[in-house]
Amino acid sequence: MFSPHGPTLRELAVQALSSVERGYDLLAPKFDHTPFRTPDTVLDAVEEALQAMGPFEDGLDLCCGTGAGVEVLRPVCRRSATGVDFSAGMLAVARRRVPRAGAPRVGWVRADARALPFGPAFDLVVSFGAFGHFLPGELPDLFARVHRVLRPGGRFVFPVGAPPAWTSPWYWALLGFDAAMRVRNAVRRPPFVMYYRTFPLPAVLGELRRAGFTVEHRALPALGHRGDGAPRCRLVVATRPADAPAGA
């Protein structure tokens, strides 16, 4: 499915009926051949924006998967680029595909994003395509934990795509997917948390501010605009103020 090298329909069904962690362990060898991986166009646009903000010393890719975000960090971080994910299968693929030679130092940590095992060790945290795995009620704690692992003045940066118009087939496809996942999670345990419509930009900006960040967002022009003129994708830049205590 998706490509000759991608998962079969049966493999996707087995993944969807597993826990999130087990599902991604199973999908990991073929993950990069699915549309679930963040497109290179988005990764390149974010890297270009980070180049203009940097350089940075130490970067963290939150929910790194197979390492595409760590490859974005490498050109903009001078000392280290670290990926953290709770799927051992995804980390195994990341270790194989991302070169370790040269600068910056590349490292991988298996951990849950809701229990990050770091102090204020980074001046940049990025994340790509992972927020659908968190329920809205989990975002305050998640953002507070990111705040704690950033040094004063550090930045939490991630892209957010514009929601499709209700007249678009994508609107109804995503609505149907989320509805199907809610039904699945209502009748089967453990749940597989993956939703596409639970991360609206206004609510996210409010939660980031409540976690102690100062927040801005900007268009990523390289990704174009919708028919109504709105950017197809925005970059959220949340900064831990230099005088803010960790986890404020």
C-alpha positions, 0 to 999 in steps of 0.5 A: 500500500502507498508504494511497492515498499510500503506496508500492506493493508493487513500490516496497517490493520494490525498496527491500528489494532495495537498500542501506539508504541507496538504499532510503530514498532511494527511499522518502523521498517516501512514507515519512510514509504508511507504518507505518515512521514513528514514530506521533505518539502516541509522539512526543507522549509523548516530547516531554511527558517531555522538557519535564519534563526540560528545557529544553535548549540544543542537540538532535540527532535521530540518524537523523532520517529525514523530520524527525519527531524534529526537530519533537519537539526544537524545543519543548524546545531553546532554541538549535538542533535538528539532524537527521542521516541518511545518506539524502539523499532523507530529508533532502530531505523533512525540509528541505521539511516542517520550518519553519526560521523562528523559534527554535531554529535548525534544521539538517540534516547528511548523515552516517552515525550510525557516524561522527558529524562532531561534537564535544561539541556537544549536551546532548540526543540523541534517536532514533526507530525507527532501531536496527533498522538496526544489528546488535547488534555495532555498538551499542557503537561507536554508543553511544560515538559518541553519548557523544562528541557530548554535553556533560557532563551531556547526555542520550541519550533514546529510546523502546523498545516492549515486545516482544509476547507470544508468543501475539500475532500481532505476535510471529510477524509480527515473527519472520517479518519478521526471518527473511525479512530474514536470508534476503534478506541471506544471498543478496543484496548489499548487505545491507538491515539492518532487524530488529525483534528485535535491540534487547532492553532489558536488553542495550541498558541494559548496552551504554549503561553500558559506553559510560560512561552512567548509565542509567534508564528509565521508563514512558510512561503515555500509551501504555498497558499490555499485558494483563500490566500491563507498559508498552507503551513505556518511555523510556530516559534515558542521561546522560553524567556531568558528570565523564566524559571524552568517549567513556569 
